[in-house]
Each structure stands twice: as structure tokens, then as C-alpha cells.
Amino acid sequence: MGLSLFRLGAFAVVLSIFALASAQDGSISVQVDRPAIKISPTFYGLMTEEINHAYDGGLYAELIRNRAFRDSKTEPVHWSLTGSGGQISLEHLGADSPWTDALTLTTQGQAGVANDGFWGIPVKPHTAYKATFYAKGSITGPVTLSIETADGATTYAKAEVQGLGSEWKKFTATLRTGDTAASKNNRFLISTSSPGTISLSYVSLMPPTFHRRANGNRPDLMEELGELNPSFLRLPGGNYLEGNTIEERFNWKATIGDPAMRLGHQCPWGYRSSDGLGLLEYLEWCEDLKMQPVLAVFAGYALRGEHVNPGPDLEPYVQDALDEIEYATGDTSTKWGAERAKNGHPKPFPLTYVEIGNEDWFDRSRTYDGRFAQFYDAIKAKYPGLQIIATAPIQSRKPDVMDDHYYRSAADMERDSGHYDRISRSGPKIFVGEWASIEGSPTPTMDAALGDAAWLTGLERNSDLVVMESYAPLFVNVNPGAAQWGTNLIGYDALTSYGSPSFYVQSMFGKNTGDVELPAKLEIVKPPAEPVVLHGAIGIGTWRTQSEYKEIRVTFADGSPDFVPSTSSLDGWTRARGQWSVVDGALRQTGNGTGTLLTIGDPKWTNYTIHLKARKIGGAEGFMVMGHVLDPRNHWQWNVGGWDDSQSAIQRTEGGSSDIVGPESRATVETNRWYDLALEVKDGKIRGYLDGKLINEATETSRPPADPVYVAASKVSSSGEVILKVVNVSEKPMSLSIALNGAGDLEDQGSGWVLTGQPGDVNSIEQPEKVKPKPIHVDHVGSNFTRSFDAHSVTVLRFKTKR
Ligand code: AHR
């Protein structure tokens, strides 16, 4: 029997490449009496930021959208006039007013202003909603607050306030629903039947929140997070920490205190954040779910490249970070600890990890080393016990922890499951602070969940090095236009929420981990690799670039008639992504998106050459010509003027993730110049010709298939209980013999959960539990038994020792 062996520190995974003698598909042998490593107690956690309406229109319970009238300078967006004879106008009151922006209604009587919420206002039966608003005006009669259907036909709850005057005044009221069905196509209305004016600022409507916090979170989402058994929360981002510009960073001092006084800010994901969920709310969120914060501090770099040089310029930001740590951890005798007490939380929060910035490998100013050092020295001097996390490699200091990020296809996650088996133990510890198998939108498919589970077994087996992991992004509001990111863990609308298959993987793993990892030896019969003949249609595309294409012709090596697709109309073309139109007989892409794509042709085509003319009109890069197109996530592409127009190369895209095959060339692209392009896909070779010159060449190969099975085993030292995780990503059930060596006397029955489904299966608002773990029992365990693991399945088994 031939074996390939990867030694993994204290344990080994063995893959057989030839058939085993037994009838099984393989075996798992766990050394229960020889624990390999301690599992980090902070291993499973969460990463969060304002993206996809994660807070406003998500976790943060506020129901009024644009509550402070700052979402647009010109329009009272999400507010509308109701009734007759009224007028509304937006006012900017200036910095000397506590509420900088207001909406004024002028009415002859019988008018109101309605807010449509975050894709509706959720109504639940027998529920109290707390309304708060600031107002002044000349109306003498009562002001009515109501929650009603969007067309105003049915009112679910109502309250009245009185006493409007010429000065701003705070009003509160409670609106209670009765015995009604849950619904979301509703609005919140402030109306009057008296003539005069009413100016409104900061209009808030809070439903019941988790732990009844006054400025709190949505209970269903908090409960779902609790199901993940998280030990930490990485906050507040992500890109949200950095902002597009330094001005738009997460400026924590502007996010504390009375929510009505917080100005909010533009977030990098294309909308304004109310900052209702500010620093204290993040910390209370941690407290509510018994997580510790992993506090990421702004480190002088913003997403669009603005940066602060290390030295005196950076000092204020370093001081801000020290203040922030003091706000979280200082007792009430400290300046910022006292401020936290004033904000309602005298007790300091625990803190172990502080992260300096986010993804600073993007920083082209190459100042991260110096910036990190300045933060590191100042924080370590004042808080020597804190662990400091770096987001990019640095030389001048040794960070305690490095934050690694991975967004890849499920197959790539599976292939790289052993990534940390090969990483030296002499460097910093690792925090895999953002990662996901990106398949499925807005939430992942079962296939992505399998990729996640395979990847997680590798992280868990290496949890001496990988001290923390967190999937990202966490949340998505599934309404059209709400999301900016493709694949996200938990989906919701105004009323209900659901966990994706990947959510259940996180939950199964997070709830079932021992304190020590056990060596697990896996032997699997690997099917022989089948020869692959590549085939597919053709495509054109761009990456953050506007380009046009014309005179497209496909010629075939076997002499079949040429294929000449239309470029004077989009007839026959399939648009996968991008803004495509026809201009002067050319197909023009005018958007600035990544991975735009237009395809045409027969997926069975082999051995052909695509000839075309291409011209760049604007943007960052050049052209993309695709062959072997099976679908938008699986094809080969010739990327001409890629990587910010620094080089050209042939790429293989499988399951949405691309890698370069063959040598790169230095060819770049000029704007407003027509080029002759030819891409030949023939006899196992791909060749790209630019103006008749061969500039790229690659040999067609498929990536090696992922292994079919992945395992991790751990033990609860106090009870001797053994936990085995088995991931079968293959399309057939796998019968595996399992040996729990040195386990002692095990109970006859084991228990556990299995998650299974078709690779494309997803959960949704309509079908929230299509893919969900099912409890299972394993009879007659002993220390040797055989179990069949379903195709496309994630299984967690627990075996107790007899007492
Ligand atoms: O998780 C989404 C984004 O991906 C994060 O904001 C950023 O850190 C990463 O690039």
C-alpha cells in the first residue's frame, strides 16, 4: 500500500492513494490516550462590521430608517408625506443645535409623515414598541403615533402625545399591538389633525430588545449568535474600521453617549451608519453573549489609500487607541473609565487582544511597519498584558498574533485544509480573522458549508498555533439592494432570520470541541484521477475597467464554420455581471465592477481560437477574454493589462476563484487604442496573442481534486468524552472504520449531529431550515466500529466514557 504522509506537529494525517485491503472506504484511527495539543479556549468566535445592513436594518433593533434625517442632504429619504394639504421640508439646523437636521411638516390639518423602516416595519402580536422623538412647533392639538400597514388601511398600534412648544422637547410613548398576525409591510406614522407646523428630529422606534437593553439588539439575531457558542467578537471591522477616508473611519469617540446626539458617519459599504450601535453597545453585545472583545483600533490607514506617517502625525491616533482601551477596561477612577460609567456601564470589560488596523497589506505607502511599532510600543508600555495583533507582516516588532484572511471557493478551502500543518511554530500565533467559502448569495450553499467544515478541521487540528478563528461577513439583510457582499453567514429581513448551512457548521463545531486535540490518522481510498478534456463557450469581460469589443470571430481547428456573434446587439449573449450596451457596433462595458462577464457559444466547444478587437475607455486595468466557459464561476481567462495594468497572464477560474497558469508577461494596455486580440484554446494549450504577438501561453490542467474526507478529534479532559468531526465532501457515502485507541471504557451509545444536503442547497427566509443538522445516535460504540458517512455531509460524534 502506498502512503503519502504529512507530519503535523504532534499528530499525522495519512492519505492512501491505493485501495485498502478492507471493504471499507477507509479508516480513522484516533489516539485518545495521547492528546496532542491544547485547543485555544478562544478558538471559535465572531467577526463583525457594518456591511450588508448588519446593524442599521439588522442587529441594532432601531426600526426607523434615517431617524436623524442625515441620510441625504437634499431629501428626507425613507420619509413621506401622508394626508392632504401638508408640506414637508428638510432643515439643517447648524452645529449650535443639538439635533443638526430636522424634518418640518406644515399642515392645514389631517397630515402626517411616514417612515418605511428598513424594508418595512415588523409587527408582532402583543408587543410594546417604544417611540422617542424630539419636536417643536405650533400645533396645539395632539400628535398621533401609529404603526400601520404601508397603505394606511390597518392600524396595529397607536399612541398620542401633547404639549408641543416653541422649544425642542423630548417625547416618548409606548405603542402596543394586540392579537394580530406578524407582518412587515408596514410603516410608522406621526400625524396630526391640527393646523400648524411640527419639526421633528431623531425619531426612534424600538421593539423589545435582547436582555431588554434600552439601545439594544434584535433578540432573534442575538439568539442565533448564541447558538454559535462564540468566545470572542472581533470589532468593529473590517473595512468599517478603516473607512474610505480617514474622516470616515470608525471614530469611536463619536459613537458613545446619548444615541440622539451621535451624528453617524458614512460607512465604506455605500450607506450611512447611524452609530446607534457604538463602542459601548459592541462591548455590551460581548457581555450579553459572554464573549471577549477583540478590539481593532484605527491605525492611520484608510481604504482609498490615505495614510498617516509614523511619528508625531500618528500620535493623536495612538492616543485615541489608548483612550479606547481605557474606555473598555479602565476603572471609574480613569478619565475614560469614568466616561463609560457615565454612559451607563461602570464595570470594566475584560480585554486580551487589541488589533492594529485591518488588512494593512493593502497599504501601498508601506508605512505599516512603522505605524504598528508606534501603536505596539505605546500599548505595551501602558498595558503589558495585552496581546497585540498585526494585520500584515512586519519586521521591526514581533506581533503576538497575525490576522490572516481567506475568501475562496469551497474546493480551495478543502484543498488547503492542511495550510497550518506546514506553518512554523516559532512565529506569531495566528488569528484567522476573516474567512469563508464563497459560494451562494446572499448566504452560502451546502457546498460552501462543506468547504468551511473541511477548512475548520484543519484550523482546529492546528489550534496550538491558530488561537482564534472567525467567519466573515456575519450578517446580511436579504432585501434587494441591502447587501454589498456575496456570501454571508446569517440572513434576515425585517421580521425573520435564518442560519445558512455554513452557520450550522460553525454552530456544530463551536458547541462541540474539547480542550485537547487528539491525533487522528485518516486512511482513504482515493479514486484514480480521470483525464479531463476541457471544453466550453467564450466570453469577454473586465475588472474595474470600461472597455469595448468588436469584430468577434471564433474559428475552429476541425474546420467547422466560423462563429461570428453579434456586436451590434446583445442578442445571444448572456450577461453574468457588468453594465453592457452596444455603441457603434461594439459591445461596451461601462460599469466599474470586478469580474464583469458576457458569454456566448456552445459549452461543448473544444479547439478554437477567439479573434477580436478591444479598446479600453477608462478604469484601472485592460481586457479579459474567456475560453472554456462552463459558467460565470468556471472558465479560463486571458487577463490583458490585469493587476492594475501591471502585467498580463492566463488564469484558471474554478468555483469562482482564479489562479495564474503559465508565465506572466509585462504587456500593459493603453486607453483609447484598438488592439487585435486572439486567444487560442487548442490541444491542451492556451495562447494569447496581442497585436499578433504571442504574449502568454499556458498548459491546460485542472486543479488536483480535493480530498474526499476531513477529520478532527478532541477530548474533554475533565470527563474523558471524545468528540470526532468527520466531513465527507464527496458525492458518495463513505464507510469508515473508526478506532478510538486508548479510550478506556466507552458507553455503548454515542450521539451527535449530521448536516447533509445537495451541494447547491441553501436556506432562505422562505425555507429557513431546508439544511439543518439532525441529531443521531451511534449504537455499540466500543473502541472499534464502522460508520457510513452520508455523501456531502458534516458529522459530529460524541462518545462518553463509562463512569
Ligand atoms: O468581510 C468583508 C471585508 O473583507 C472586510 O471588511 C475586509 O476586512 C475584507 O476585505
Residues whose N, C-alpha, C, O or C-beta is under 5 A from the ligand:
A	BS01	AHR	G238 N239 Y240 E359 A472 P473
